[in-house]
Amino acid sequence: MQCKFDILNENSINDFFAHTIKSIPDIDNKLFHAEHGLRHPLATYNVLMSEVYNSFSEFLLELKNINEKLNYLELTAKPYIQEHIKLKKSNDNIDENVKKRISELEDILKKNSERKTEIIKKLLDGYKKILDSIMAFIDGTYLILKAFYPVNTVNVNKDIKFAHEWLRYADKNVNYNYYNKVKEYRDNIAIKVNKTKHNAQKLDFVRFKTQLGMICGYFIEGVDPKSGAISSDQEVHRMYNGEYTAISF
């Protein structure tokens, strides 16, 4: 299935789902968002989806240019690396001028490496933002469902902070059906968000040459249970033919 999305502005999303929400009559006590202190469902949807669209837009722009940027840095570093290797090999009778040049080359290569690290970090941070925005969107859709029930639908002697918990009391069937429809996709996103946000596990960048050109991707760091070495997290990245895997962007 293909969906076309038009971002009219940061507060107005125009797609099939937005049109569906717009069709809900906000009269005759059909919606109860104001009772809960919530935005209108369409406004909630626009806020959540804007974050998703914006995070994708920023990330895809970085991804589009990353090979060009990294190729340039690698190309410009190559002659300095070759010169550095050559000078380091001639370690007999190195005079002060040679030592000075070696130091200059090391500074140049260090700055080149730092620039590469900055570019990769910006890309990975952008991808983490995508994961976080999708997670926030999925969890935020419960606020839209909550708007269909008056406050007095739930009468329990405790403060229920989260919308999905409140809906469990309000309409167990709706909550259960919706949860099961989104569970597979949510679990796929949630495990990555939890690993990187709560378990302090890093996203690592990979880049390799293929018949289709240079491909960029990532893996979430884990620890090999047998060797204790850093590897890709095996809960997220399944082994393939006994080898570790990563995910292509």
LUMDREN-505981 format. One record per residue: residue number from 1; residue in one letter; chain; x, y, z of N, C-alpha, C in turn. Coordinates in pm, whole numbers, plus 50000, padded with zeros to 5 digits. Atoms other than C-alpha are relative to their C-alpha. Layout:
BEGIN
seq/type/mol/n.x/n.y/n.z/ca.x/ca.y/ca.z/c.x/c.y/c.z
NUM/A/A/X/Y/Z/X/Y/Z/X/Y/Z
...
% end
This chain:
BEGIN
seq/type/mol/n.x/n.y/n.z/ca.x/ca.y/ca.z/c.x/c.y/c.z
1/M/A/50084/49881/50000/50000/50000/50000/50087/50124/50000
2/Q/A/49929/49874/50004/50120/50350/49920/49910/50110/50053
3/C/A/50075/49887/49947/50011/50659/50110/50075/50129/49964
4/K/A/49939/49870/50030/50073/51018/50005/49967/50094/50114
5/F/A/50018/49910/49887/50125/51270/50283/50039/50142/49958
6/D/A/49970/49860/50026/50108/51647/50240/50012/50072/50133
7/I/A/49981/49922/49878/50257/51856/50519/49968/50144/49966
8/L/A/50043/49866/50034/50063/52180/50490/50077/50103/50082
9/N/A/49914/49921/49913/50240/52336/50786/50026/49916/50124
10/E/A/49959/50083/49886/50379/52222/51119/49882/49954/50085
11/N/A/50115/50037/49919/50029/52202/51268/49886/49938/49919
12/S/A/50108/50050/50083/49832/52060/50977/50050/49892/49907
13/I/A/49962/50113/50082/49876/51716/50826/49880/49961/49915
14/N/A/50108/50034/50091/49671/51614/50523/50024/49861/49944
15/D/A/49989/50136/50050/49641/51239/50474/49870/49926/50028
16/F/A/50122/50080/49985/49386/50959/50482/49952/49998/50145
17/F/A/50036/50013/49859/49396/50930/50861/49948/50132/50055
18/A/A/50048/49869/49956/49360/51303/50917/49859/50026/49949
19/H/A/50136/49983/50055/49057/51307/50685/49898/49918/50077
20/T/A/50090/50085/49922/48907/51020/50883/49964/50067/50132
21/I/A/50025/49933/49872/48947/51211/51210/49914/50124/49979
22/K/A/50080/49880/50028/48805/51526/51051/49852/49967/49984
23/S/A/50139/50039/50025/48490/51332/50964/49924/49971/50129
24/I/A/50067/50026/49873/48416/51270/51334/49924/50125/50044
25/P/A/50076/49880/49959/48135/51505/51440/50033/50041/50143
26/D/A/49966/49948/49866/48235/51722/51734/49876/50063/50062
27/I/A/50126/49948/49949/47871/51770/51837/49925/49887/50070
28/D/A/50089/50098/49936/47602/51596/52040/50076/49904/50090
29/N/A/49925/50081/49904/47851/51472/52297/50070/49878/49939
30/K/A/49928/50109/50065/48042/51257/52048/50144/49992/50049
31/L/A/49861/49995/49955/48380/51368/52177/50008/50064/50138
32/F/A/49990/49955/49861/48495/51430/52532/50143/50043/50034
33/H/A/49861/49961/49976/48852/51555/52489/50012/50115/50100
34/A/A/49992/49885/49910/48777/51881/52672/49985/49957/50146
35/E/A/50017/50050/49863/48659/51690/52980/50131/49945/50057
36/H/A/49873/50061/49957/48996/51513/52993/50116/50099/49997
37/G/A/49891/49903/50014/49192/51831/52930/50093/49966/49885
38/L/A/49922/50041/50116/49307/51696/52593/49968/50085/49878
39/R/A/50027/49937/50128/49340/51844/52247/49890/49923/49926
40/H/A/50090/50069/50093/49082/51763/51981/50082/49887/49935
41/P/A/49924/50111/50060/49178/51423/51829/50080/50038/49876
42/L/A/49925/49959/50119/49278/51590/51502/50124/50078/50037
43/A/A/49884/49922/49955/49506/51832/51684/50106/49908/50061
44/T/A/49907/50097/49942/49661/51545/51880/50073/49925/49889
45/Y/A/49941/50072/50113/49717/51354/51557/50101/50088/49926
46/N/A/49910/49909/50072/49872/51658/51385/50131/50020/50075
47/V/A/49879/49978/49919/50116/51720/51671/50090/49877/49995
48/L/A/49922/50123/49998/50224/51356/51690/50061/49969/49864
49/M/A/49953/50038/50133/50250/51301/51316/50099/50101/49945
50/S/A/49903/49899/50044/50434/51629/51256/50140/49963/50048
51/E/A/49870/50041/49947/50713/51501/51481/50057/49884/49919
52/V/A/49954/50113/50081/50730/51178/51280/50049/50049/49865
53/Y/A/49963/49951/50134/50735/51358/50944/50128/50083/50005
54/N/A/49882/49914/49990/50990/51615/51057/50126/49920/50027
55/S/A/49881/50082/49970/51225/51353/51200/50044/49921/49877
56/F/A/49965/50071/50123/51207/51153/50877/50063/50096/49899
57/S/A/49948/49902/50097/51266/51467/50664/50146/50035/50030
58/E/A/49864/49963/49960/51576/51566/50862/50096/49883/49978
59/F/A/49913/50118/50013/51716/51212/50865/50029/49968/49854
60/L/A/49982/50037/50141/51660/51145/50494/50091/50099/49929
61/L/A/49910/49900/50058/51837/51470/50406/50145/49968/50035
62/E/A/49865/50039/49958/52141/51359/50608/50044/49873/49928
63/L/A/49968/50128/50064/52127/51008/50462/50032/50019/49851
64/K/A/49981/49974/50144/52104/51143/50107/50142/50048/49970
65/N/A/49870/49937/50025/52432/51333/50142/50117/49933/50070
66/I/A/49892/50051/49915/52630/51112/50378/50110/49933/49920
67/N/A/49895/50066/50078/52811/50903/50116/50091/50102/49932
68/E/A/49921/49895/50064/52920/51217/49933/50095/50065/50101
69/K/A/49917/49937/49897/53048/51372/50257/50114/49908/50045
70/L/A/49898/50095/49952/53230/51058/50375/50101/49968/49891
71/N/A/49908/50024/50112/53376/50991/50031/50100/50114/49986
72/Y/A/49912/49883/50010/53515/51344/50022/50106/49998/50109
73/L/A/49905/50004/49889/53675/51309/50367/50104/49890/49980
74/E/A/49907/50111/50024/53828/50973/50276/50097/50032/49887
75/L/A/49916/49963/50114/53957/51107/49944/50105/50102/50039
76/T/A/49906/49894/49960/54114/51416/50097/50101/49949/50104
77/A/A/49909/50053/49897/54269/51211/50381/50106/49908/49939
78/K/A/49913/50103/50057/54431/50955/50150/50145/50044/49979
79/P/A/49859/49962/50020/54744/51152/50043/50073/50030/50131
80/Y/A/49938/49972/49869/54805/51262/50404/50034/49870/50071
81/I/A/49973/50131/49939/54780/50901/50523/50125/49937/49937
82/Q/A/49886/50058/50071/55026/50787/50256/50130/50069/50038
83/E/A/49880/49925/49961/55270/51064/50341/50040/49968/50144
84/H/A/49974/50031/49859/55237/50989/50713/50066/49864/50014
85/I/A/49941/50135/49996/55311/50619/50658/50144/50002/49950
86/K/A/49866/49992/50059/55611/50701/50440/50099/50064/50097
87/L/A/49911/49931/49907/55760/50943/50693/50026/49917/50126
88/K/A/49984/50081/49880/55699/50709/50987/50092/49881/49975
89/K/A/49913/50113/50033/55880/50427/50806/50147/50041/50000
90/S/A/49861/49952/50003/56190/50641/50765/50038/50052/50138
91/N/A/49980/49957/49861/56244/50646/51142/50147/50015/50039
92/D/A/49858/49979/49971/56623/50653/51117/50039/50142/49964
93/N/A/49948/49864/50023/56781/50995/51150/49889/50098/49958
94/I/A/50108/49904/50028/56449/51185/51149/50040/50135/50060
95/D/A/49965/49867/49949/56529/51553/51173/49875/50071/50051
96/E/A/50110/49925/49939/56316/51820/51337/49893/50037/49899
97/N/A/50098/49964/50103/56150/51921/51009/49905/49884/49970
98/V/A/50083/50118/50025/56030/51567/50950/49905/49977/50118
99/K/A/50085/50017/49881/55902/51541/51307/49886/50102/50000
100/K/A/50102/49895/50005/55718/51869/51260/49893/49965/49897
101/R/A/50096/50036/50106/55560/51746/50937/49911/49883/50044
102/I/A/50077/50113/49948/55452/51419/51102/49892/50050/50096
103/S/A/50095/49944/49904/55287/51620/51379/49888/50074/49927
104/E/A/50100/49928/50079/55110/51840/51120/49902/49903/49934
105/L/A/50084/50101/50066/54983/51535/50934/49905/49934/50099
106/E/A/50085/50062/49898/54853/51380/51255/49886/50092/50042
107/D/A/50105/49903/49969/54662/51700/51334/49895/50004/49889
108/I/A/50091/49997/50115/54511/51705/50983/49909/49877/50001
109/L/A/50076/50125/50001/54406/51341/51005/49905/49991/50121
110/K/A/50086/49998/49882/54267/51390/51356/49874/50083/49973
111/K/A/50115/49914/50032/54045/51676/51236/49909/49934/49897
112/N/A/50077/50073/50100/53938/51468/50938/49914/49892/50067
113/S/A/50071/50106/49928/53842/51181/51170/49888/50057/50088
114/E/A/50101/49936/49916/53656/51416/51406/49881/50046/49918
115/R/A/50108/49956/50088/53458/51559/51115/49914/49880/49956
116/K/A/50073/50121/50039/53364/51206/51003/49912/49954/50116
117/T/A/50076/50040/49881/53254/51123/51359/49877/50089/50018
118/E/A/50111/49905/49987/53035/51438/51367/49888/49967/49900
119/I/A/50098/50030/50105/52864/51346/51038/49922/49873/50034
120/I/A/50064/50127/49965/52794/50989/51151/49910/50016/50122
121/K/A/50079/49978/49879/52673/51102/51494/49869/50072/49967
122/K/A/50120/49926/50037/52429/51347/51335/49898/49909/49934
123/L/A/50090/50096/50067/52286/51068/51118/49936/49907/50102
124/L/A/50052/50094/49900/52250/50824/51409/49906/50069/50098
125/D/A/50090/49924/49913/52098/51093/51633/49867/50023/49931
126/G/A/50122/49980/50077/51849/51161/51355/49916/49875/49995
127/Y/A/50074/50126/50002/51756/50794/51339/49936/49972/50136
128/K/A/50057/50016/49866/51708/50780/51715/49877/50089/50018
129/K/A/50115/49908/49993/51476/51079/51679/49880/49939/49928
130/I/A/50108/50069/50071/51272/50880/51425/49937/49895/50091
131/L/A/50051/50104/49911/51241/50587/51666/49917/50060/50114
132/D/A/50070/49938/49888/51140/50816/51953/49867/50060/49955
133/S/A/50123/49935/50048/50882/51003/51742/49894/49897/49964
134/I/A/50096/50106/50032/50722/50681/51617/49943/49940/50129
135/M/A/50045/50054/49872/50707/50547/51972/49901/50095/50066
136/A/A/50090/49900/49941/50549/50871/52093/49867/50004/49925
137/F/A/50122/50000/50080/50300/50855/51806/49910/49883/50038
138/I/A/50080/50118/49967/50188/50500/51886/49937/50015/50138
139/D/A/50053/49984/49865/50151/50572/52257/49900/50115/50006
140/G/A/50089/49885/50000/49984/50906/52181/49864/49973/49938
141/T/A/50129/50031/50061/49709/50745/51974/49897/49956/50104
142/Y/A/50094/50034/49893/49557/50621/52299/49927/50125/50051
143/L/A/50068/49875/49962/49480/50986/52376/49883/50029/49907
144/I/A/50109/49983/50096/49271/50997/52058/49883/49909/50037
145/L/A/50106/50094/49960/49078/50687/52169/49932/50045/50129
146/K/A/50055/49956/49871/49033/50831/52518/49896/50109/49982
147/A/A/50091/49887/50024/48852/51133/52370/49858/49956/49968
148/F/A/50132/50050/50033/48557/50909/52277/49919/49958/50124
149/Y/A/50066/50045/49878/48471/50835/52641/49994/50114/50101
150/P/A/50007/49897/49896/48341/51075/52908/50081/49960/50122
151/V/A/49917/50024/49882/48543/51110/53227/49936/49900/50095
152/N/A/50068/50086/49903/48277/50931/53435/49986/49855/49953
153/T/A/50000/50139/50045/48319/50614/53224/50079/49912/50096
154/V/A/49914/50072/49907/48589/50511/53468/49984/50057/50140
155/N/A/50019/49957/49861/48522/50526/53839/50076/49906/50092
156/V/A/49917/50081/49912/48810/50378/54032/50071/50092/50099
157/N/A/49939/49920/49894/48976/50495/54351/50152/50006/49987
158/K/A/49856/49978/50016/49316/50565/54205/50023/50092/49880
159/D/A/49964/49908/50107/49489/50816/53980/50062/49919/49886
160/I/A/49949/50074/50116/49539/50665/53633/50070/50100/49908
161/K/A/49922/49899/50072/49817/50859/53463/50003/49977/49849
162/F/A/49978/50029/50142/49845/50682/53127/49871/49963/49930
163/A/A/50124/50018/50076/49578/50678/52858/49969/49854/49973
164/H/A/50026/50140/50030/49624/50311/52770/49948/49925/50122
165/E/A/50049/50063/49879/49568/50213/53133/49856/50042/50028
166/W/A/50135/49949/49980/49259/50435/53157/49902/49927/49908
167/L/A/50086/50068/50098/49115/50272/52842/49975/49855/50039
168/R/A/50018/50138/49956/49164/49931/52996/49878/49988/50091
169/Y/A/50118/49996/49915/48902/50029/53251/49876/50046/49924
170/A/A/50113/49941/50072/48684/50226/53008/49937/49902/49903
171/D/A/50052/50092/50102/48650/49966/52732/50106/49894/49972
172/K/A/49898/50104/50007/48849/49649/52770/50014/49943/49859
173/N/A/49996/50059/50134/48754/49515/52425/50071/50089/49899
174/V/A/49935/49905/50092/48857/49829/52233/50149/50007/50030
175/N/A/49859/49993/49961/49181/49853/52428/50075/49874/49957
176/Y/A/49938/50129/50034/49257/49483/52373/50018/49987/49848
177/N/A/49993/50012/50146/49176/49491/52000/50104/50094/49940
178/Y/A/49904/49904/50053/49377/49805/51935/50143/49958/50036
179/Y/A/49867/50044/49955/49672/49678/52140/50053/49887/49913
180/N/A/49956/50114/50080/49683/49355/51943/50028/50036/49855
181/K/A/49977/49958/50139/49664/49533/51606/50135/50070/49984
182/V/A/49875/49924/50011/49966/49753/51682/50118/49932/50068
183/K/A/49898/50062/49914/50159/49513/51907/50127/49962/49924
184/E/A/49882/50048/50073/50390/49360/51644/50090/50116/49959
185/Y/A/49921/49884/50043/50498/49697/51505/50055/50076/50121
186/R/A/49955/49927/49881/50515/49865/51847/50116/49928/50067
187/D/A/49893/50076/49936/50729/49585/51990/50132/50015/49923
188/N/A/49881/49984/50083/50971/49621/51697/50069/50134/50026
189/I/A/49944/49867/49971/51016/49992/51771/50043/50009/50146
190/A/A/49976/49985/49856/50999/49963/52150/50131/49938/50044
191/I/A/49877/50065/49956/51287/49719/52184/50123/50084/49965
192/K/A/49888/49915/50041/51517/49956/51993/50007/50126/50086
193/V/A/50003/49880/49916/51404/50261/52191/50047/49966/50141
194/N/A/49961/50037/49863/51442/50079/52524/50148/49968/50010
195/K/A/49857/50034/49999/51788/49946/52434/50086/50126/50000
196/T/A/49916/49881/50017/51921/50288/52333/49974/50106/50107
197/K/A/50034/49895/49904/51738/50506/52584/50018/49956/50145
198/H/A/50001/50043/49860/51712/50297/52900/50114/49904/50037
199/N/A/49892/50094/49972/51987/50037/52866/50138/50055/49968
200/A/A/49872/49933/50033/52257/50284/52758/50078/49924/49894
201/Q/A/49933/50068/50110/52332/50078/52448/50008/50095/49880
202/K/A/49974/49905/50108/52481/50266/52153/49953/49948/49865
203/L/A/50016/50032/50142/52384/50278/51789/50138/50011/49936
204/D/A/49873/49996/50073/52689/50193/51577/49974/50002/49851
205/F/A/50015/49978/50145/52730/50292/51213/50079/49896/49921
206/V/A/49928/50089/50093/52821/50050/50933/49982/50054/49859
207/R/A/50002/49954/50138/52904/50127/50571/50084/49903/49917
208/F/A/49928/50099/50080/53001/49883/50300/49961/50012/49853
209/K/A/50018/49990/50145/53033/49853/49924/49921/49879/49950
210/T/A/50079/50107/50061/52777/49651/49726/49987/50028/49850
211/Q/A/50024/49979/50143/52672/49610/49364/49910/50121/49975
212/L/A/50089/49884/50011/52419/49886/49431/50069/50129/50043
213/G/A/49928/49883/49951/52687/50122/49560/50023/49989/50150
214/M/A/49973/50000/49856/52779/50221/49915/49868/49998/50077
215/I/A/50120/50015/49918/52517/50111/50168/50034/50035/50145
216/C/A/49982/49962/49860/52482/50265/50514/49896/49929/50086
217/G/A/50092/50065/49909/52321/50101/50814/50047/50015/50143
218/Y/A/49966/49988/49858/52345/50049/51187/49978/49867/50071
219/F/A/50037/50107/49908/52344/49799/51467/50002/50056/50141
220/I/A/50002/49962/49859/52264/49832/51835/50100/49913/50074
221/E/A/49895/50074/49929/52559/49735/52051/49943/49906/50104
222/G/A/50032/50096/49896/52529/49427/52264/50128/49932/50044
223/V/A/49883/50074/49952/52762/49188/52442/49979/49853/49969
224/D/A/50007/50142/50030/52833/48840/52316/49999/49921/50131
225/P/A/50011/50071/49871/52718/48609/52600/50112/49900/50025
226/K/A/49893/50098/49983/53003/48364/52537/50136/50064/50020
227/S/A/49866/49939/49994/53305/48584/52474/50006/50127/50082
228/G/A/50002/49872/49929/53192/48904/52647/50041/50117/49912
229/A/A/49958/49894/50093/53301/49101/52338/49879/50081/49953
230/I/A/50105/49915/50056/53101/49392/52197/49960/49948/49862
231/S/A/50052/50048/50128/52879/49278/51910/49864/50063/49979
232/S/A/50136/49951/50018/52535/49349/51769/49908/49928/50099
233/D/A/50092/50056/49901/52255/49295/52021/49915/49890/49935
234/Q/A/50064/50114/50065/52111/48952/51947/49849/49996/50019
235/E/A/50146/49989/49990/51760/49043/52066/49945/50082/49883
236/V/A/50043/49913/50110/51741/49306/51790/50046/49943/49866
237/H/A/49939/50047/50125/51972/49154/51526/50018/49848/50003
238/R/A/49990/50145/50003/51920/48788/51452/50127/49956/49927
239/M/A/49882/50059/50067/52223/48578/51360/49957/49943/49865
240/Y/A/50028/50056/50133/52242/48473/50994/50118/49912/49959
241/N/A/49893/50095/50033/52441/48162/50903/50116/50008/50099
242/G/A/49899/49995/49895/52623/48193/51233/50078/50130/50006
243/E/A/49929/49872/50003/52726/48554/51164/49911/50112/50055
244/Y/A/50074/49885/49948/52629/48884/51326/49943/50082/49885
245/T/A/50067/49921/50103/52396/49114/51135/49981/50144/50045
246/A/A/50034/49861/49975/52314/49483/51108/49876/50032/49915
247/I/A/50121/49960/50075/52019/49677/50958/50038/50112/49903
248/S/A/49975/49897/50100/52047/49875/50637/49897/50111/50010
249/F/A/50095/49889/50004/51895/50221/50627/49918/49997/49871
% end
